[in-house]
Amino acid sequence: MSLGGGQNTEGTNAGEIFVQFNQDCTSFVAGSSNGYHLYALTPDDGIEEIYASRSGQDTCIVDRLFNSSLVAIVTVSAPRKLIVCHYKKGTEICNYSYSNTILAVKLNRSRLVVCLEESLHIHNIRDMKILHTIRDTPPNPRGLCALSSNVERCYLAYPGSSAVGEVQIFDAVHLNAKCVISAHDTPLAALAWSLCGKRLATASERGTVIRVFAVPERTRLYEFRRGVKRCVAIACLVFSQCSTFLAAASNTETVHVFRLGGDEAEESPAAESEADSGWMGWLAQAVSAGAGYLPAPVADVLAQGRAFSAARLPAGGRRVALAITGLPRATRLLVAAPCGVLYVFALDATHGGECVLLRQHQFVDAPSSAASDPPHSESERAHELGAAAEGSPPRGPYDLRDPAHFPPMRTE
């Protein structure tokens, strides 16, 4: 499974549906044996299908660039080929083949990154030219990587070791290594960027501790304990758009939500990671005051923040995609399962506690089929890439708040 914004990006198993939210969590894509579908999230906690491909190809990876018409696809029949499409026109813009199976694809308004098991390929999203290849990376069979959606901090995070939880941070604009973060003692299992690109969340294969770091400072800002249960595999991490919350999903039926300070707040982990004002808050203060008198491992465990909220799924054992969205007067936790169901939970942003299931949507329709589109010429490719990304790029940095830079698509 995979999700937008920073998440595990493995392809699907046989019979499962690949689901991924777009970078600002306003829509999601679903790939199955019948092609791929695009859905918009509506203000009334609903979903609206805005496109369904007619290729009939088994789609194992699909990603959409924000709300533009640019879509990147990988199929089961051609796992080494990346196909870039203009979905609104129903046309293929270009395709690229790689030496090995594509394990993950990440997009932002500046770069497209293709992850193979032992290399990463960075493309300019405007013309799809390869700008740089990071070769001989540590074995990464699950295609774990995360690309910040903020083009001013266009950082790429990926495992720096297959033995310990080391994170390599690479600047995908200036094409140089930025820093290395020693995040965990065991290999990495999940990575996620905050929307602003200032914070990176990490989890290891041990699955009990989740950490949040400031980048490029490498400062540990928060440390959360998901639980003490063994053999838990964290498959997905995602920040809310305001970076106030961080959600984590594993192979259990529980999705945990942790509370942080927003990006504009002071970085005070000890104060902000404990939302409780009751006995847990008292315990945190006591541990902080007496840290020098406790064994270091004990003090570390007691000082770790606990979940602010949690959602219960009907069943565990499946990789899910997550998103936290803020409606005008409410916060929602969205969980998309590989069985093709989207669960919509109410998240109490003030008091936390158990999330309430509001709605669930079965979002994959019956199969459809049609002949694939013919390839385009070089000149047509350049034209289609520009059109799909919504016009020519502005001079200077992109402003994600300015709709003139990349206005959302309107369905006909």
C-alpha angles and dihedrals in degrees: 000000000000141000140193127266102021122344148119107301106195119142119247130273120242112295094012128116121237111225130184133168118223121251097272095036095241095120141008139214129221126199123194141150089289099055127267138309133204121213132188121214111233127212092246093064091263136119131230125201108229099174141009120190119228099206097106088214122141102250115204099171129025131163132179126208104239106288095327125113094251112114129176118207139186121188132205092237092055106027093165095054126086114204119198115200142183097223097191091058092036091230136132111237099188144323135216131199125213135197095252142018116303108239101178142005124202129187140191131159092275108031144032116203125198116197122206125177094268105014144043124214120204118203132188101242092213096065102003093237114154107248100178142355122210102209134194096020116171112278107286106177094168095052094238112184140123130209120200112238090215108094093200088061098031096173126165118206123197138153114286094192139025091210103050137020099268118152123206115207115203126186103229094193101048090030099227138114112268107187146316123242122202095211106160143005093235129052120287122265104176141013133188137174126214115239093257093051093235098107132053123194119205138186131182135216089263086069102204105094128052120191134194121206135191112237132246090004091063090216116154105234103173140011121194131185113220092189144293097260113124128228094033116150114203106210103172140032125179136173124218114247091257091046090235093118136040121197126200129193127191139170090286126085093253126091112198124209121200126196122230135168116270122255091262093051127093113271101247109148097177093054100037103041091062109064093171118099091189131076094317090057089048091049091051091053091046092050091048092050094047100036092118092059098050129076108264096243091051094047091048093052094047092048094054116109119245129219115290092201141358140201125208120219124204091248141004133216096076130104110241136188119233138203134172113207132183117220118194092272105008145050120227133198111208121199119187114194127203089242088072099258126128115204118203115202129185110234115202101220092191106043104015116199127128115356114233119229107233104171143349127206131200098213108178116088131203118295120276129190140199139149117282120254121259118251121262132236122253094261092048090050093056091047093048093048090054093047094046092052089051106255136324118324117264120242114262125013121342115255109215089195093057111085090197089070097054112356116194119257120255119216118233 
